[in-house]
Amino acid sequence: MIVVVCGHGAPNVAARRGRWKSMAARRREELRILDAPMRVSFDLRLLGAAALLILVPHAASAQQRVDLLIRGGSVYDGTSAPPRRVDVAVSGDRILYVGDHPGQDLSAARVIDAARLVVAPGFIDPHTHPAGGIAMDFGRADVRTLLPFVSQGVTTVVVGNDGGGPFEVAEMLARLERDGIGANVAFLVGHGTIRRKVLGMADRAPSPAELEQMRSLVERGIREGGFGFSTGLYYAPGSYARTDEVVALAKVAARLGAYYDSHIRDESSYTIGLLGAVDETLRIGREAGIPVHFAHIKALGVDVWGQSAAVIAKIRAARTAGQRVTADQYPYIASGSGVGSALLPRWAEAGGRDSLLRRLRDPELGRRIRAEMADNLRRRGGAGSLLLTAGRWSGQRLDRIAEVSGTNPVEAAVTIIEAGDAAVASFNMDERDVERFMAQDFVVTGSDGSDGHPRKFGTFPRKLREYALTRRVITMARAIEASSGQTAAIVGLADRGTIVAGNFADLVVFDSTRIADQSTFEEPRRTSAGVEYVVVNGRLAVDRGRPTGMLAGRALRKRPAP
């Protein structure tokens, strides 16, 4: 496979590119399948032939110059199709040609010999936290490069998950365009952000006027370019919202053509239970008339291990009934959160941090909080299952911290929360549930990448190495489709996610014999092995395995439905 990127000064390139781009766009529209099971399936051979018809006449009169040629790789196009050994050519920021080498009519400023490598679409991560937690501080230079994601082959990240997205989307996009960014960025508009703006941390329903204000902020965010509406119904203040409130806001997003992305209310047995939370999420999608996407799908904690089969059955029934339902998943048995988020009851957080600290110090309320924390600790597998990943306790398990402190694990957790809280990896999943979810055709790859957890640097290579190549839970083609083309269709990213003439040149080239995650819970910032080249909008962000620091990403805008 050859990927060619043409120079901007090549004779008649602009005119020719316009013709083949139009042809490719029409053909993609004919062949695109957005659901059942929300995959993208294109006849790339026909598109490659169309591109060749454009290139060959020009070759008779002059040699065409391209920017980048990826030659002879094993090309997975981002659909479920098997690989082809073809060439890919890129001109400017677009893929110019995909197919057999057309002869001496092409010359390239840069040629990559991919004869022993895999060429795939740049991976698309639908759930990320680049600046650590729910915040999105792209002002830091180390965040702007998006190194943790780019280094593993990710060329597009979705941010604003778990209800934490902005409603001032235009402002955020303008900031990225001004400062530069290492990968493409798409925003979700966050329910939690909007609720906090209108209601603060109050545990109550909005008044009609307040609900109307929240609706207007959802509309503002989507109209300014947001791709979806996200909720974090497990976290305060999102947890204080009743289902009808979420439905009312999701209807606004649905009208504008966005999708609904949710950290569901309960992934365990905290409140309404995992199956109850799945039912609620499907109900929101059904009543709002909006595509539903389950964030980091899982069965969290010993009380719900094995319920993955029932969750899958519910989702499949909804899809059979006509709902558009998908999910993402990271390939680890440990989730990532904060000590407070993992153990505190949500009612204790109402009113904000000052109110929480007062309750913890109140004799009666403090006892009640600690009793519920003890049960939450049990759900997660005990104090030995919680590994702190940031701050002064980093690298220590909660049971060890309690032992050294001469106290019990709940009191040790309270001390950590009172000191400002800390990130924690919680080993709370059963591998059989992880594999069962991964095997589903509606589940794509997402890192939920946040500081201190190895998933931020290792998710996509780990899925390829551990689950496709070693355990064979899924095939290589499926792993790549679930990391690129299918995710692009879910999010609504036009012209990305598949290797098709006319698409943006977002590509990853990796060595399938070496691809592997190297980040661990002890060293979570280690970059993955085997990623040789990453191309973002036609420019090399990783070259011969080394990040270039190139800020070639784009601030992506969704065009809302009229």
VOGU-3710 file (C-alpha; in Angstrom, 3 decimals, decimal comma):
1> mivvvcghga> 0,000/0,000/0,000  1,283/3,462/-0,815  0,325/6,655/0,951  1,315/9,744/-0,989  1,230/13,315/0,216  1,553/15,776/-2,660  3,289/19,106/-2,526  1,124/22,172/-2,765  2,965/23,419/-5,832  2,394/20,367/-8,051
11> pnvaarrgrw> 0,887/21,300/-11,473  -2,917/21,265/-11,526  -3,053/19,436/-8,159  -5,743/21,705/-6,697  -8,078/21,235/-9,634  -7,526/17,491/-9,793  -7,905/17,113/-6,036  -11,254/18,862/-6,206  -12,489/16,398/-8,830  -11,415/13,226/-7,006
21> ksmaarrree> -12,528/14,580/-3,657  -15,996/15,111/-5,105  -16,014/11,606/-6,597  -14,820/10,045/-3,345  -17,349/11,987/-1,290  -20,224/10,809/-3,490  -19,047/7,215/-3,352  -18,569/7,309/0,446  -22,076/8,673/0,875  -23,464/5,788/-1,176
31> lrildapmrv> -21,592/3,164/0,821  -21,616/4,558/4,354  -23,509/2,504/6,985  -23,984/4,468/10,166  -25,675/1,780/12,223  -26,312/-1,953/12,651  -23,767/-2,138/14,148  -22,715/1,504/13,569  -19,808/0,494/11,360  -18,367/2,173/8,292
41> sfdlrllgaa> -17,973/-0,178/5,316  -16,524/1,255/2,139  -15,501/-0,366/-1,128  -12,008/1,056/-1,053  -10,877/-0,763/-4,142  -13,376/1,202/-6,222  -12,219/4,447/-4,639  -8,585/3,561/-5,255  -9,402/2,873/-8,894  -11,136/6,244/-9,163
51> allilvphaa> -8,088/7,977/-7,771  -5,857/6,098/-10,225  -7,927/7,312/-13,176  -7,128/10,860/-12,080  -3,425/10,261/-11,571  -2,628/8,362/-14,771  -3,651/10,992/-17,378  -1,547/13,563/-15,586  1,419/11,159/-15,552  1,555/11,207/-19,334
61> saqqrvdlli> 2,527/14,863/-19,346  4,450/15,365/-16,091  5,547/13,493/-13,021  3,309/14,256/-10,081  5,006/15,320/-6,869  3,610/14,226/-3,528  4,594/15,015/0,052  4,534/11,530/1,519  4,455/8,043/0,065  3,902/5,024/2,327
71> rggsvydgts> 4,950/2,093/0,226  4,123/-1,592/0,430  2,496/-1,723/3,850  -0,161/-4,139/5,050  -3,064/-1,728/4,955  -6,075/-2,074/7,243  -8,549/0,512/5,968  -10,541/1,068/9,198  -13,445/-1,196/8,246  -13,854/-4,916/8,878
81> apprrvdvav> -12,133/-5,702/5,573  -8,955/-7,819/5,586  -5,644/-6,061/4,934  -4,287/-5,321/1,456  -0,677/-4,772/0,499  -1,053/-1,453/-1,316  0,415/2,033/-1,359  -1,001/5,212/0,127  -0,153/8,680/-1,125  -0,851/11,928/0,718
91> sgdrilyvgd> -1,051/15,424/-0,748  -1,137/18,283/1,719  -3,534/17,212/4,465  -5,447/14,615/2,398  -5,006/11,069/1,210  -4,490/11,323/-2,545  -4,329/7,710/-3,598  -4,778/4,169/-2,239  -3,863/1,171/-4,385  -1,166/-0,517/-6,403
101> hpgqdlsaar> 1,760/1,724/-7,302  0,822/3,473/-10,595  4,406/3,477/-11,930  6,842/6,299/-12,518  4,193/9,010/-12,508  4,727/9,772/-8,792  7,660/11,230/-6,912  7,598/11,931/-3,185  9,365/14,351/-0,895  9,377/11,560/1,687
111> vidaarlvva> 9,018/7,821/1,146  8,326/5,405/4,006  9,122/1,767/3,299  6,314/-0,049/5,130  6,944/-3,500/3,632  7,094/-5,140/7,079  4,687/-2,767/8,805  0,958/-2,280/9,308  -0,678/0,892/8,007  -3,955/1,886/9,662
121> pgfidphthp> -6,126/4,978/10,061  -5,030/7,180/12,932  -6,807/5,969/16,042  -9,747/7,979/17,395  -10,165/8,096/21,166  -13,791/8,883/22,113  -13,114/9,381/25,834  -10,083/11,306/27,109  -8,927/13,555/29,912  -5,733/15,111/28,478
131> aggiamdfgr> -5,063/17,455/31,398  -5,505/14,791/34,072  -9,029/14,662/35,423  -12,205/16,270/34,206  -10,492/19,651/33,633  -9,302/20,718/30,169  -6,309/22,992/30,661  -4,806/23,063/27,184  -2,721/26,102/28,150  0,134/23,889/29,365
141> advrtllpfv> 2,751/23,141/26,716  3,048/19,516/27,862  -0,688/19,066/27,385  -0,833/20,743/23,957  1,383/18,108/22,320  -1,043/15,368/23,440  2,018/13,104/23,623  0,339/10,312/25,651  -2,204/9,854/22,868  -0,155/10,632/19,748
151> sqgvttvvvg> 2,651/8,305/20,865  0,254/5,334/20,741  -1,155/6,218/17,322  -4,115/8,405/18,303  -4,715/11,283/15,893  -8,099/12,508/17,197  -9,323/12,847/20,792  -12,794/13,579/22,102  -12,817/15,666/25,281  -15,486/16,908/27,682
161> ndgggpfeva> -16,620/13,450/28,784  -18,308/12,493/32,075  -20,388/15,678/32,007  -17,308/17,896/32,250  -17,377/19,482/28,794  -17,667/23,229/28,242  -20,640/25,088/26,849  -18,301/27,872/25,657  -17,179/25,628/22,801  -16,332/28,429/20,362
171> emlarlerdg> -13,964/29,964/22,898  -12,220/26,634/23,490  -11,867/25,947/19,778  -10,451/29,409/19,138  -7,885/28,874/21,905  -6,733/25,614/20,335  -6,436/27,243/16,930  -4,403/30,081/18,397  -2,006/27,958/20,465  -1,817/24,786/18,355
181> iganvaflvg> -2,533/21,199/19,349  -0,817/17,878/18,675  -3,896/15,936/17,516  -7,395/16,739/16,344  -9,778/17,648/19,173  -13,570/17,307/19,264  -15,626/18,627/22,179  -18,630/17,295/24,032  -20,933/19,684/25,889  -21,143/18,691/29,558
191> hgtirrkvlg> -24,279/18,336/31,652  -22,286/18,620/34,892  -20,707/21,890/33,788  -24,077/23,326/32,854  -25,795/22,135/36,034  -23,025/23,601/38,168  -23,351/26,916/36,301  -27,103/27,117/36,865  -27,648/25,263/40,174  -24,216/25,060/41,744
201> madrapspae> -23,866/21,896/43,833  -27,498/21,886/44,916  -29,173/18,504/45,259  -32,546/19,457/43,801  -34,474/19,633/40,546  -34,249/22,828/38,473  -37,167/25,219/38,310  -38,813/25,687/34,876  -36,772/28,862/34,370  -33,551/27,131/35,396
211> leqmrslver> -34,259/24,189/33,104  -34,813/26,610/30,233  -31,470/28,231/31,002  -29,809/24,810/30,943  -31,455/24,025/27,606  -30,097/27,241/26,127  -26,561/26,384/27,272  -26,776/22,926/25,693  -27,955/24,521/22,457  -25,189/27,109/22,599
221> gireggfgfs> -22,489/24,458/23,005  -23,748/22,259/20,174  -24,275/25,196/17,818  -20,729/26,371/18,533  -19,337/23,042/17,365  -19,897/20,408/20,076  -20,338/16,886/18,726  -22,349/15,497/21,609  -23,895/15,942/25,034  -22,118/14,171/27,894
231> tglyyapgsy> -23,261/13,273/31,385  -21,558/11,942/34,487  -24,586/10,726/36,423  -22,361/8,918/38,924  -20,559/12,140/39,898  -21,877/15,171/41,745  -23,571/17,383/40,612  -24,765/15,198/37,719  -25,889/12,567/40,206  -28,454/15,024/41,597
241> artdevvala> -30,319/15,130/38,269  -33,474/13,098/37,781  -33,962/11,210/34,546  -36,553/13,647/33,178  -34,065/16,518/33,489  -31,525/14,637/31,405  -34,143/13,694/28,809  -35,192/17,338/28,454  -31,611/18,433/27,804  -30,796/15,486/25,543
251> kvaarlgayy> -33,761/16,434/23,344  -32,019/19,727/22,578  -28,859/17,896/21,550  -30,888/15,417/19,477  -32,604/18,196/17,562  -29,187/19,535/16,566  -27,881/16,160/15,404  -25,589/15,412/18,364  -25,194/12,153/20,281  -25,519/11,302/23,984
261> dshirdessy> -22,386/10,062/25,801  -22,851/8,920/29,405  -20,908/7,785/32,410  -23,996/5,994/33,644  -25,478/6,514/37,083  -24,248/3,224/38,515  -21,704/0,749/37,131  -21,939/-1,339/40,301  -24,461/-1,565/43,160  -24,152/1,936/44,633
271> tigllgavde> -27,654/3,246/43,939  -29,931/1,858/41,214  -27,474/-0,870/40,236  -25,716/-1,586/36,961  -28,750/-3,019/35,184  -30,985/-0,215/36,443  -28,500/2,350/35,137  -28,390/0,637/31,745  -32,186/0,780/31,600  -32,128/4,482/32,503
281> tlrigreagi> -29,575/5,283/29,805  -31,539/3,440/27,138  -34,683/5,228/28,287  -32,968/8,617/27,906  -31,971/7,758/24,351  -35,412/6,435/23,498  -37,380/9,369/24,920  -34,990/12,015/23,617  -34,635/10,381/20,206  -30,844/10,526/20,372
291> pvhfahikal> -28,048/8,000/19,693  -26,721/6,612/22,990  -23,084/5,869/23,773  -22,046/4,133/27,011  -18,766/5,507/28,308  -16,136/2,957/29,458  -18,628/0,097/29,709  -17,886/-2,254/32,592  -19,213/-4,309/35,510  -17,531/-2,628/38,489
301> gvdvwgqsaa> -17,127/-4,558/41,720  -17,790/-7,994/43,099  -21,543/-7,398/43,442  -22,010/-7,181/39,646  -19,295/-9,406/38,223  -20,837/-11,562/35,529  -23,632/-9,091/34,733  -21,922/-8,169/31,450  -24,069/-10,808/29,713  -27,288/-9,165/30,944
311> viakiraart> -26,026/-5,693/29,962  -25,199/-6,935/26,476  -28,636/-8,534/26,141  -30,356/-5,250/27,057  -28,278/-3,270/24,563  -28,827/-5,814/21,805  -32,578/-5,755/22,405  -32,566/-1,959/22,136  -30,556/-2,075/18,914  -32,905/-4,673/17,457
321> agqrvtadqy> -35,798/-2,343/18,306  -34,135/0,414/16,277  -32,135/2,390/18,827  -28,628/3,519/17,946  -26,591/2,280/20,905  -22,808/1,900/21,185  -20,134/1,865/23,889  -16,413/2,309/24,424  -14,069/0,340/26,670  -10,470/0,418/27,905
331> pyiasgsgvg> -8,558/-2,904/28,083  -7,721/-2,932/31,801  -9,284/-4,483/34,897  -8,576/-1,345/36,968  -10,593/1,844/36,658  -9,247/5,267/37,514  -10,857/7,848/39,754  -10,262/9,829/42,922  -10,454/8,431/46,445  -13,489/10,605/47,132
341> sallprwaea> -15,274/9,667/43,901  -14,648/5,993/44,582  -15,730/5,882/48,217  -17,855/8,859/49,249  -21,659/8,709/49,008  -22,841/11,385/46,585  -25,229/12,974/49,105  -22,223/13,893/51,251  -20,845/16,127/48,463  -23,966/18,263/48,060
351> ggrdsllrrl> -23,130/21,942/48,483  -19,462/21,526/47,596  -16,229/20,761/49,419  -16,827/22,967/52,462  -20,144/21,245/53,103  -18,484/17,843/52,719  -15,778/18,681/55,276  -18,391/19,873/57,775  -20,323/16,624/57,395  -17,193/14,533/57,846
361> rdpelgrrir> -16,516/16,322/61,162  -20,118/16,133/62,373  -20,425/13,186/64,815  -23,684/11,761/63,467  -23,207/12,543/59,761  -19,544/11,550/59,955  -20,479/8,088/61,256  -23,042/7,658/58,477  -20,560/8,713/55,797  -17,892/6,347/57,123
371> aemadnlrrr> -20,340/3,440/57,238  -21,271/3,977/53,591  -17,591/4,392/52,656  -16,858/1,017/54,249  -19,552/-0,631/52,107  -18,249/1,132/48,988  -14,768/-0,121/49,809  -16,167/-3,640/50,012  -17,815/-3,230/46,608  -14,459/-2,351/45,077
381> ggagslllta> -12,681/-5,368/46,510  -11,245/-4,007/49,743  -8,426/-1,627/50,652  -5,837/-3,748/48,861  -7,577/-3,088/45,536  -7,001/0,688/45,680  -3,619/1,910/44,444  -2,964/5,645/44,826  -1,425/7,075/41,684  -0,692/10,706/42,551
391> grwsgqrldr> 0,453/12,895/45,430  2,423/11,936/48,524  0,846/8,470/48,660  1,551/7,618/45,013  2,443/3,966/44,482  0,922/2,799/47,783  -2,184/0,695/48,350  -4,805/1,977/50,762  -4,362/-0,977/53,127  -0,631/-0,215/53,425
401> iaevsgtnpv> -1,297/3,496/54,031  -3,707/2,556/56,832  -1,199/0,159/58,339  1,613/2,715/58,372  -0,765/5,352/59,784  -1,964/3,046/62,541  -5,603/3,407/61,541  -8,259/1,602/59,492  -8,634/1,983/55,710  -11,747/4,192/55,901
411> eaavtiieag> -10,053/6,668/58,251  -6,986/6,631/56,018  -9,264/7,482/53,064  -10,923/10,302/55,028  -7,488/11,750/55,808  -6,595/11,680/52,099  -9,888/13,362/51,148  -9,482/16,053/53,808  -5,963/16,742/52,517  -7,293/17,462/49,022
421> daavasfnmd> -7,999/13,971/47,664  -5,776/11,896/45,355  -6,055/9,883/42,156  -6,511/6,152/42,567  -6,481/3,046/40,389  -9,221/0,696/41,518  -8,818/-2,976/40,600  -12,487/-3,814/40,448  -13,239/-5,704/37,228  -13,316/-9,363/36,252
431> erdverfmaq> -11,327/-10,263/33,127  -14,190/-12,385/31,805  -16,464/-9,332/31,744  -13,764/-7,269/30,010  -13,391/-9,874/27,259  -17,148/-10,382/26,869  -17,723/-6,659/26,333  -14,761/-6,362/23,983  -16,074/-9,095/21,697  -19,272/-7,134/20,962
441> dfvvtgsdgs> -19,540/-5,422/17,594  -20,979/-2,254/19,168  -17,991/-1,681/21,510  -15,103/0,542/20,388  -11,787/1,442/22,001  -11,524/4,384/24,405  -8,779/5,174/26,905  -10,535/7,316/29,530  -6,916/8,473/29,723  -6,115/10,375/32,896
451> dghprkfgtf> -2,927/10,962/34,868  -1,486/8,099/36,902  -3,215/5,256/35,044  -1,284/3,358/32,334  -4,291/3,522/30,001  -3,409/7,139/29,146  -0,235/5,968/27,362  -1,031/2,350/26,537  -4,682/1,653/25,676  -4,539/1,180/21,905
461> prklreyalt> -1,272/-0,825/21,680  -2,416/-2,955/24,635  -5,655/-3,874/22,904  -3,741/-4,843/19,768  -1,052/-6,843/21,548  -2,931/-8,447/24,417  -6,432/-8,979/23,076  -5,986/-9,266/19,293  -2,536/-10,808/18,794  -2,039/-12,789/22,026
471> rrvitmarai> -5,436/-13,841/23,389  -7,257/-13,546/20,036  -10,420/-12,239/21,669  -10,852/-10,158/18,504  -9,034/-10,011/15,172  -6,505/-7,379/14,168  -8,965/-5,993/11,611  -11,668/-5,721/14,278  -9,304/-4,068/16,767  -8,374/-1,447/14,167
481> eassgqtaai> -11,979/-0,902/13,030  -13,020/-0,428/16,676  -10,238/2,137/17,074  -10,847/4,169/13,927  -13,637/3,906/11,352  -16,406/2,774/13,674  -15,553/5,460/16,228  -15,553/8,134/13,513  -19,092/7,097/12,557  -20,285/7,203/16,181
491> vgladrgtiv> -18,864/10,670/16,870  -19,803/12,046/13,457  -16,312/12,788/12,136  -16,603/13,258/8,396  -13,554/12,365/6,275  -11,614/10,718/9,105  -11,241/7,201/10,447  -10,766/5,280/7,200  -8,018/5,104/4,585  -9,921/6,399/1,585
501> agnfadlvvf> -8,847/8,765/-1,169  -10,091/12,220/-0,192  -10,081/11,641/3,565  -7,808/13,608/5,857  -4,367/12,040/6,128  -4,503/10,764/9,714  -2,468/7,542/9,778  -0,505/5,247/12,044  2,218/2,867/10,872  3,283/0,217/13,374
511> dstriadqst> 5,283/-2,973/13,661  2,870/-5,781/14,523  5,726/-7,886/15,920  6,629/-5,171/18,430  3,426/-3,242/19,115  2,806/-3,315/22,874  1,988/-1,086/25,795  4,885/-0,383/28,162  3,147/1,836/30,694  2,505/0,218/34,067
521> feeprrtsag> 0,872/1,249/37,313  4,357/1,820/38,706  5,534/3,719/35,601  2,371/4,984/33,912  4,110/7,486/31,598  6,136/5,004/29,571  5,359/5,279/25,853  4,359/2,217/23,872  6,631/0,154/21,654  6,212/-0,509/17,945
531> veyvvvngrl> 4,565/2,739/16,804  6,921/3,835/14,024  5,081/6,692/12,297  2,026/8,801/13,091  0,656/11,230/10,515  -1,736/13,994/11,606  -3,334/15,967/8,783  -0,500/14,963/6,487  2,353/15,864/8,844  4,580/13,493/10,793
541> avdrgrptgm> 3,874/13,649/14,520  5,945/10,499/15,158  8,903/9,767/12,872  10,884/6,514/13,184  9,372/5,956/16,620  10,203/9,428/17,958  7,636/12,170/18,602  8,416/15,279/16,549  6,484/17,743/18,727  4,528/18,802/15,646
551> lagralrkrp> 1,299/20,650/16,501  -0,535/19,487/13,402  -3,939/18,833/14,983  -7,126/20,726/14,224  -9,935/22,062/16,373  -12,900/20,146/14,981  -16,395/21,588/14,689  -19,618/19,718/14,186  -22,081/21,376/11,890  -25,392/21,244/13,794
561> ap> -28,544/20,060/12,089  -30,675/22,988/10,875
//
